[in-house]
């Protein structure tokens, strides 16, 4: 029995002397996106970690318990020797000592003695619970530090009083083994930040701000007016900044409020560079709370069918969403914190639909659709890169893109990707897309409401799927869907 007790004591001492660092968390930017490659380091330890692609990090290692180290800093000293806590101060201070059991229950509160420059001593061994391991918390003024008392330890330990105060109360959130430390978090293009920690275990999430002086290019309103049936007034404008100068912006007039607008990029028929090509349809969508960028400038000429990267080149889509995400993070931007950068969709008519399907592999997209469009040939590379739900809609056998869209539906659905397919059988190429409340645009708006706003009611999912689906059983429509969870 005696040997067993000795072994347990030795094991307990070893456990307390071999404490671990186990801190994890996420480093994000102001938009909540994880920052890849950020460095997270403990200020007082030679220990650091690099965040992964999602911004996650994990610091892990061994440290010695506070009862095995001797630290002095500044002019206030706390020492523990043979069960006696000594507090020495260089100027008048209020001193308080609290004792907790190892479950965090307050056992004793030795409070309220004001010291002039000098020393206060307290003998833990004389307490009725002195045979047990305890956590000791010592306050000097508003500052505190915590350490463990081991009834079988005889060595001297000196601790300094930290500058940052910790929590008080009858329960300790953590049994701290060291004074407050700091995490230093840094990343290229961001302002380095220090975050105080009160434990070497737990989760610490950190948000970094981008560095540098912000530069913003103001948008200019056009003379064109458009409205929709939704609650928001619509503004159409342009911006000469890099990444957006070849597009037309359609947005709600009210920015900066609690509502954050999902981002929607649109490609025109023939990949036309006229940003007004589908202004009625886009105005209707915007009126229901979306931030829309149409490819092409207002009244612009030319098309993207033969230039740039070829027919259906998605490069401008990438530029538009990058610009919008960046503007949302700039304090000087009129769009600052007005957009929901976690909800982004693409769609387009005919050649513009090819822009959407060709862009579908970009991880920033939440949903992809295309209207009277489809790939000219089966393309397993594009199909296999799709990571979002897909909507396809065309105008029936007289639609030049009918066979292309049907081929895409069959190929994409076979890969297990959630997909929905509508055909207005007698509509022809583009159908009634140019009408703000035409069937084509009603489907497109309901799709966005469902995918970007989680609307499962009659203005979202219920309009498109299920027993009350307007178009599923209509004789003038063909409907298919695959791979949706019930």
C-alpha positions as CSV (number, residue, x, y, z in Angstrom):
1,X,0.0,0.0,0.0
2,X,2.8,2.4,1.0
3,X,4.6,1.7,-2.3
4,X,1.3,2.4,-4.2
5,X,0.9,5.8,-2.6
6,X,4.5,6.7,-3.4
7,X,4.0,5.7,-7.0
8,X,0.8,7.8,-7.2
9,X,2.6,10.8,-5.8
10,X,5.5,10.4,-8.2
11,X,3.0,10.1,-11.1
12,X,1.2,13.2,-10.0
13,X,4.4,15.2,-9.8
14,X,5.5,14.0,-13.2
15,X,2.1,15.0,-14.7
16,X,2.3,18.4,-13.2
17,X,5.9,18.9,-14.4
18,X,5.1,17.8,-18.0
19,X,2.1,19.9,-18.9
20,X,1.3,20.5,-22.5
21,X,0.5,23.3,-24.8
22,X,-2.7,22.5,-26.8
23,X,-4.1,25.6,-28.4
24,X,-6.0,25.6,-31.7
25,X,-8.2,27.9,-33.6
26,X,-8.8,29.8,-36.9
27,X,-7.2,33.0,-38.3
28,X,-9.6,34.9,-40.5
29,X,-9.8,38.2,-42.3
30,X,-12.5,40.8,-41.7
31,X,-14.9,38.9,-44.0
32,X,-14.6,35.7,-42.0
33,X,-12.5,34.0,-44.6
34,X,-9.6,31.8,-43.4
35,X,-6.1,33.2,-44.0
36,X,-3.7,30.6,-45.4
37,X,-0.1,30.8,-44.4
38,X,-0.5,33.0,-41.3
39,X,2.0,32.5,-38.5
40,X,0.8,32.0,-34.9
41,X,3.5,32.1,-32.2
42,X,3.6,32.1,-28.4
43,X,5.5,35.1,-27.2
44,X,7.3,33.4,-24.4
45,X,7.9,30.0,-26.0
46,X,9.9,28.9,-29.0
47,X,6.7,27.5,-30.5
48,X,4.8,28.5,-33.6
49,X,2.4,27.1,-36.2
50,X,1.3,28.0,-39.8
51,X,-2.3,28.1,-40.8
52,X,-3.7,25.8,-43.5
53,X,-5.8,26.7,-46.5
54,X,-8.9,27.1,-44.2
55,X,-7.0,29.3,-41.7
56,X,-6.8,26.6,-39.0
57,X,-3.8,26.2,-36.7
58,X,-2.7,24.0,-33.8
59,X,0.0,24.7,-31.3
60,X,1.2,21.7,-29.4
61,X,4.2,21.0,-27.2
62,X,5.4,20.4,-23.6
63,X,6.0,23.0,-21.0
64,X,7.2,22.8,-17.4
65,X,4.6,23.6,-14.6
66,X,5.0,26.9,-12.9
67,X,6.1,25.1,-9.7
68,X,9.3,24.1,-11.5
69,X,10.4,27.5,-12.7
70,X,11.9,30.7,-11.2
71,X,10.8,33.9,-12.9
72,X,11.3,37.5,-11.8
73,X,10.0,40.5,-13.6
74,X,9.5,44.1,-12.6
75,X,9.4,44.9,-8.9
76,X,6.6,42.7,-7.5
77,X,7.6,39.2,-6.5
78,X,5.6,36.1,-5.4
79,X,7.4,33.1,-4.1
80,X,6.4,29.7,-2.8
81,X,8.8,27.8,-0.5
82,X,8.0,24.9,1.8
83,X,4.3,25.7,1.7
84,X,4.7,29.4,2.5
85,X,3.5,32.0,0.0
86,X,5.5,35.2,0.2
87,X,4.5,38.4,-1.6
88,X,6.9,41.3,-1.8
89,X,5.9,44.7,-3.2
90,X,7.9,47.8,-4.0
91,X,5.0,50.3,-3.2
92,X,1.8,50.2,-1.3
93,X,-0.6,47.6,-2.8
94,X,-3.7,45.7,-1.9
95,X,-2.9,41.9,-1.6
96,X,-5.4,39.0,-1.7
97,X,-4.8,35.2,-1.8
98,X,-7.3,32.6,-2.9
99,X,-7.0,28.8,-2.6
100,X,-9.0,26.5,-4.9
101,X,-9.2,22.7,-5.1
102,X,-8.2,21.0,-8.3
103,X,-11.9,21.1,-9.5
104,X,-11.9,24.9,-9.2
105,X,-13.9,25.2,-6.0
106,X,-12.9,28.1,-3.7
107,X,-11.5,26.8,-0.4
108,X,-10.2,29.9,1.3
109,X,-10.1,33.7,0.6
110,X,-7.4,35.6,2.5
111,X,-8.4,39.0,1.5
112,X,-7.8,42.7,1.9
113,X,-4.5,43.5,3.4
114,X,-2.8,46.7,2.3
115,X,1.0,46.5,2.2
116,X,3.5,49.2,2.2
117,X,6.8,48.4,0.5
118,X,7.7,45.0,2.1
119,X,6.6,41.4,2.3
120,X,3.5,39.4,3.3
121,X,3.7,35.7,4.1
122,X,1.0,33.0,4.2
123,X,1.5,29.4,5.4
124,X,-0.6,27.1,3.3
125,X,0.5,24.1,5.5
126,X,-1.5,25.3,8.4
127,X,-4.8,25.1,6.5
128,X,-7.1,22.1,7.2
129,X,-6.8,21.0,3.5
130,X,-3.1,21.4,3.3
131,X,-2.5,17.7,2.5
132,X,-4.2,18.2,-0.9
133,X,-2.9,19.7,-4.1
134,X,-4.4,23.2,-4.6
135,X,-4.4,26.0,-7.0
136,X,-3.2,29.3,-5.5
137,X,-4.2,32.6,-6.9
138,X,-2.5,35.8,-5.7
139,X,-3.8,39.3,-6.4
140,X,-1.5,42.4,-6.2
141,X,-3.8,45.3,-6.8
142,X,-5.9,44.5,-9.9
143,X,-3.3,42.0,-11.3
144,X,-3.2,38.3,-10.5
145,X,-1.3,35.1,-11.2
146,X,-2.1,31.5,-10.5
147,X,0.1,28.5,-9.7
148,X,-0.2,25.0,-8.1
149,X,0.7,24.0,-4.6
150,X,2.0,20.5,-4.2
151,X,2.1,19.3,-0.5
152,X,5.1,17.1,-1.3
153,X,7.2,19.7,-3.0
154,X,10.0,21.5,-1.1
155,X,11.8,23.6,-3.7
156,X,11.5,27.4,-3.9
157,X,9.7,29.0,-6.8
158,X,9.5,32.7,-7.6
159,X,6.7,34.0,-9.7
160,X,6.1,37.5,-11.1
161,X,2.8,39.4,-11.0
162,X,1.6,39.9,-14.6
163,X,0.3,43.2,-15.9
164,X,-2.9,41.8,-17.2
165,X,-5.6,40.8,-14.7
166,X,-7.4,37.5,-14.9
167,X,-10.9,36.5,-14.1
168,X,-12.1,36.2,-10.5
169,X,-15.0,34.3,-8.9
170,X,-15.7,31.1,-7.0
171,X,-14.9,28.9,-10.0
172,X,-11.8,29.0,-12.2
173,X,-12.5,28.5,-15.9
174,X,-9.1,26.8,-16.3
175,X,-6.5,25.5,-13.9
176,X,-3.8,27.7,-15.1
177,X,-0.2,26.6,-15.0
178,X,1.4,29.9,-16.0
179,X,0.9,33.6,-16.0
180,X,-0.9,35.2,-18.9
181,X,0.9,34.7,-22.2
182,X,0.3,36.2,-25.7
183,X,-0.2,34.8,-29.2
184,X,1.5,36.9,-31.9
185,X,-0.4,36.4,-35.2
186,X,1.0,37.7,-38.5
187,X,0.4,37.2,-42.2
188,X,1.6,38.9,-45.4
189,X,-0.6,41.9,-46.2
190,X,-2.2,42.0,-42.7
191,X,-1.5,44.0,-39.6
192,X,0.3,41.8,-36.9
193,X,-1.8,41.3,-33.8
194,X,-1.1,40.2,-30.3
195,X,-3.8,38.3,-28.4
196,X,-3.6,37.7,-24.6
197,X,-4.4,34.2,-23.4
198,X,-5.1,32.9,-19.9
199,X,-4.5,29.2,-20.5
200,X,-2.2,27.0,-22.6
201,X,-5.2,24.9,-23.6
202,X,-8.3,25.8,-25.6
203,X,-9.5,27.5,-28.7
204,X,-8.4,31.0,-29.7
205,X,-9.7,32.5,-32.9
206,X,-8.1,35.6,-34.3
207,X,-9.2,38.2,-36.9
208,X,-6.6,40.2,-38.8
209,X,-7.1,43.5,-40.5
210,X,-5.5,44.2,-43.9
211,X,-2.6,46.6,-43.8
212,X,-1.8,49.7,-45.8
213,X,-3.7,52.8,-46.8
214,X,-7.0,52.0,-48.6
215,X,-7.5,53.3,-52.1
216,X,-11.0,53.3,-53.4
217,X,-12.5,54.3,-56.8
218,X,-15.9,55.8,-56.5
219,X,-18.7,54.4,-58.7
220,X,-20.7,56.6,-61.0
221,X,-24.5,56.4,-61.5
222,X,-25.8,55.9,-65.0
223,X,-28.7,57.8,-66.4
224,X,-30.6,54.5,-66.9
225,X,-33.5,53.7,-64.6
226,X,-35.0,50.3,-63.9
227,X,-37.2,49.0,-61.1
228,X,-38.5,45.7,-59.9
229,X,-41.3,44.2,-57.8
230,X,-39.2,43.7,-54.7
231,X,-38.8,46.1,-51.7
232,X,-35.5,47.7,-52.9
233,X,-35.0,50.6,-55.3
234,X,-32.4,49.8,-57.9
235,X,-29.2,51.8,-58.8
236,X,-27.2,51.1,-62.0
237,X,-23.6,52.4,-62.0
238,X,-20.1,51.9,-63.3
239,X,-16.7,51.9,-61.8
240,X,-13.4,52.6,-63.5
241,X,-11.3,50.5,-61.0
242,X,-9.3,47.5,-62.0
243,X,-11.3,44.3,-62.1
244,X,-14.7,46.1,-62.6
245,X,-14.3,48.6,-65.3
246,X,-15.6,46.2,-68.0
247,X,-18.8,45.5,-66.1
248,X,-22.1,47.2,-65.1
249,X,-23.2,47.2,-61.4
250,X,-26.8,46.7,-60.5
251,X,-27.4,47.2,-56.7
252,X,-30.0,48.0,-54.1
253,X,-30.1,51.8,-53.3
254,X,-29.8,51.1,-49.6
255,X,-26.3,50.0,-48.5
256,X,-24.7,49.9,-45.1
257,X,-27.6,48.4,-43.2
258,X,-28.1,45.1,-41.5
259,X,-29.0,43.3,-44.7
260,X,-26.0,41.9,-46.6
261,X,-26.6,41.3,-50.3
262,X,-25.4,38.1,-52.0
263,X,-23.3,38.6,-55.2
264,X,-24.5,37.5,-58.6
265,X,-22.6,37.8,-61.9
266,X,-24.3,37.6,-65.2
267,X,-23.2,36.9,-68.8
268,X,-25.2,38.3,-71.7
269,X,-26.4,36.5,-74.9
270,X,-23.6,36.4,-77.5
271,X,-21.3,37.4,-74.7
272,X,-22.3,40.9,-75.6
273,X,-20.4,43.7,-74.0
274,X,-23.5,45.8,-73.5
275,X,-24.2,45.7,-69.7
276,X,-27.8,46.9,-70.4
277,X,-28.7,43.7,-72.4
278,X,-30.8,42.2,-69.7
279,X,-31.5,45.2,-67.5
280,X,-35.2,44.5,-66.9
281,X,-34.5,41.0,-65.6
282,X,-31.5,42.1,-63.6
283,X,-33.3,45.0,-62.1
284,X,-36.1,42.6,-60.9
285,X,-33.5,40.4,-59.2
286,X,-31.7,43.3,-57.6
287,X,-35.0,44.6,-56.2
288,X,-35.2,41.5,-54.0
289,X,-31.8,42.2,-52.4
290,X,-28.9,41.1,-54.6
291,X,-25.7,42.8,-55.7
292,X,-25.4,42.1,-59.5
293,X,-22.6,42.6,-61.9
294,X,-23.4,42.2,-65.6
295,X,-20.6,41.6,-68.1
296,X,-20.0,44.6,-70.3
297,X,-20.4,48.4,-69.9
298,X,-23.6,50.3,-70.3
299,X,-24.5,50.4,-74.0
300,X,-21.1,48.8,-74.8
301,X,-20.3,47.3,-78.2
302,X,-18.6,44.1,-79.2
303,X,-18.8,40.6,-77.8
304,X,-16.6,38.0,-76.2
305,X,-17.3,35.2,-78.7
306,X,-14.1,35.7,-80.7
307,X,-11.7,37.7,-78.5
308,X,-9.9,37.3,-75.2
309,X,-9.9,33.7,-74.0
310,X,-12.4,32.5,-76.5
311,X,-16.2,31.9,-76.4
312,X,-17.5,31.8,-72.9
313,X,-14.2,32.9,-71.3
314,X,-15.0,33.3,-67.5
315,X,-12.0,35.6,-66.7
316,X,-14.2,38.6,-66.2
317,X,-16.4,36.7,-63.8
318,X,-13.4,36.0,-61.7
319,X,-12.3,39.7,-61.7
320,X,-15.8,40.8,-60.8
321,X,-16.2,38.7,-57.7
322,X,-12.6,39.4,-56.6
323,X,-13.3,43.1,-56.9
324,X,-16.6,42.8,-55.0
325,X,-15.1,40.8,-52.1
326,X,-12.3,43.3,-51.8
327,X,-14.6,46.3,-51.9
328,X,-16.7,44.8,-49.1
329,X,-13.6,44.8,-46.9
330,X,-12.4,48.4,-47.6
331,X,-13.6,51.0,-45.1
332,X,-13.4,53.7,-47.8
333,X,-15.7,51.8,-50.2
334,X,-19.4,52.6,-50.6
335,X,-20.0,48.9,-50.5
336,X,-18.1,48.3,-47.3
337,X,-19.7,45.5,-45.2
338,X,-22.8,45.5,-47.4
339,X,-22.2,42.3,-49.3
340,X,-22.5,38.7,-48.3
341,X,-19.2,37.4,-49.7
342,X,-20.0,33.8,-48.7
343,X,-22.9,33.6,-51.1
344,X,-22.0,34.1,-54.7
345,X,-23.7,32.8,-57.9
346,X,-23.2,33.0,-61.6
347,X,-25.6,32.6,-64.5
348,X,-26.0,33.8,-68.1
349,X,-27.9,33.6,-71.3
350,X,-26.5,31.6,-74.3
351,X,-22.8,32.5,-74.6
352,X,-23.1,34.1,-71.2
353,X,-24.2,30.8,-69.8
354,X,-21.0,29.3,-71.1
355,X,-19.2,31.9,-69.0
356,X,-21.1,30.6,-66.0
357,X,-20.4,26.8,-66.6
358,X,-16.8,27.5,-67.5
359,X,-16.4,29.4,-64.2
360,X,-18.1,26.7,-62.1
361,X,-14.9,25.3,-60.7
362,X,-14.0,28.5,-58.7
363,X,-14.4,27.6,-55.0
364,X,-15.9,31.0,-54.2
365,X,-19.2,30.1,-56.0
366,X,-22.2,28.9,-54.0
367,X,-24.5,28.1,-57.0
368,X,-24.2,28.0,-60.8
369,X,-27.0,28.3,-63.4
370,X,-27.3,28.9,-67.1
371,X,-30.1,29.8,-69.4
372,X,-30.6,28.6,-73.0
373,X,-27.0,27.4,-72.9
374,X,-24.8,24.3,-72.6
375,X,-21.4,22.9,-73.5
376,X,-21.0,22.0,-77.2
377,X,-19.4,18.7,-76.2
378,X,-19.3,16.5,-73.2
379,X,-16.5,17.8,-71.0
380,X,-15.6,15.6,-68.0
381,X,-13.0,18.1,-66.8
382,X,-15.6,20.9,-66.4
383,X,-18.3,18.6,-65.1
384,X,-15.9,17.1,-62.6
385,X,-14.9,20.5,-61.3
386,X,-18.4,21.5,-60.3
387,X,-18.8,21.8,-56.5
388,X,-22.1,23.6,-56.2
389,X,-25.7,22.8,-57.1
390,X,-26.6,23.5,-60.8
391,X,-29.7,24.9,-62.5
392,X,-30.2,24.5,-66.3
393,X,-33.1,26.1,-68.2
394,X,-33.9,26.3,-71.9
395,X,-36.7,26.9,-74.4
396,X,-37.4,23.5,-75.8
397,X,-36.5,21.7,-79.0
398,X,-36.6,25.0,-80.9
399,X,-33.9,26.4,-78.6
400,X,-30.5,26.1,-80.3
401,X,-29.0,25.1,-76.9
402,X,-31.6,22.4,-76.1
403,X,-29.4,19.4,-76.9
404,X,-26.4,21.0,-75.2
405,X,-28.3,21.6,-72.0
406,X,-29.8,18.1,-72.0
407,X,-26.3,16.6,-72.5
408,X,-25.0,18.6,-69.6
409,X,-27.9,17.6,-67.3
410,X,-27.2,13.9,-68.0
411,X,-23.5,14.1,-67.6
412,X,-23.6,16.3,-64.4
413,X,-26.3,14.3,-62.7
414,X,-24.4,11.1,-63.3
415,X,-21.6,12.5,-61.1
416,X,-23.9,12.9,-58.1
417,X,-24.1,16.7,-58.2
418,X,-27.4,18.2,-57.2
419,X,-29.0,19.5,-60.4
420,X,-32.3,20.8,-61.5
421,X,-33.5,21.2,-65.1
422,X,-36.4,23.2,-66.7
423,X,-37.6,23.3,-70.3
424,X,-40.3,25.7,-71.4
425,X,-41.1,23.5,-74.4
426,X,-42.4,26.2,-76.8
427,X,-40.4,29.2,-75.7
428,X,-37.4,29.0,-78.1
429,X,-34.0,30.4,-77.4
430,X,-34.1,32.8,-74.4
431,X,-37.8,32.5,-74.0
432,X,-39.3,35.4,-72.1
433,X,-36.0,36.2,-70.3
434,X,-36.2,39.9,-71.4
435,X,-39.4,40.4,-69.3
436,X,-38.8,41.3,-65.7
437,X,-41.5,38.9,-64.5
438,X,-41.3,36.4,-67.4
439,X,-41.2,32.7,-66.5
440,X,-37.5,32.5,-67.2
441,X,-36.6,35.2,-64.8
442,X,-39.1,34.0,-62.1
443,X,-37.2,30.6,-62.2
444,X,-33.9,32.4,-62.0
445,X,-34.9,34.5,-59.1
446,X,-36.4,31.6,-57.1
447,X,-33.2,29.7,-57.7
448,X,-31.1,32.5,-56.2
449,X,-33.5,32.9,-53.3
450,X,-33.2,29.2,-52.5
451,X,-29.5,28.8,-53.0
452,X,-28.2,32.1,-51.7
453,X,-30.8,33.0,-49.1
454,X,-32.1,29.6,-48.0
455,X,-35.7,30.4,-49.0
456,X,-37.6,27.1,-49.1
457,X,-41.0,28.8,-49.4
458,X,-43.1,29.7,-52.5
459,X,-40.6,32.3,-53.6
460,X,-37.7,29.8,-53.5
461,X,-37.5,26.0,-53.4
462,X,-41.2,25.3,-53.2
463,X,-41.7,27.1,-56.5
464,X,-39.1,24.9,-58.2
465,X,-39.5,21.5,-56.5
466,X,-42.0,19.5,-54.5
467,X,-45.8,19.1,-54.5
468,X,-46.5,22.8,-55.1
469,X,-43.9,23.3,-57.8
470,X,-45.4,25.7,-60.4
471,X,-43.5,24.3,-63.3
472,X,-43.0,20.6,-62.4
473,X,-46.3,19.3,-63.7
474,X,-47.3,22.0,-66.2
475,X,-47.9,20.6,-69.7
476,X,-45.9,23.3,-71.2
477,X,-42.8,22.5,-69.2
478,X,-40.4,19.6,-68.9
479,X,-38.8,19.1,-65.5
480,X,-36.0,16.9,-64.1
481,X,-33.9,16.9,-61.0
482,X,-31.3,14.6,-59.4
483,X,-29.2,14.1,-56.3
484,X,-31.2,16.4,-53.9
485,X,-31.6,15.3,-50.3
486,X,-35.2,15.1,-49.2
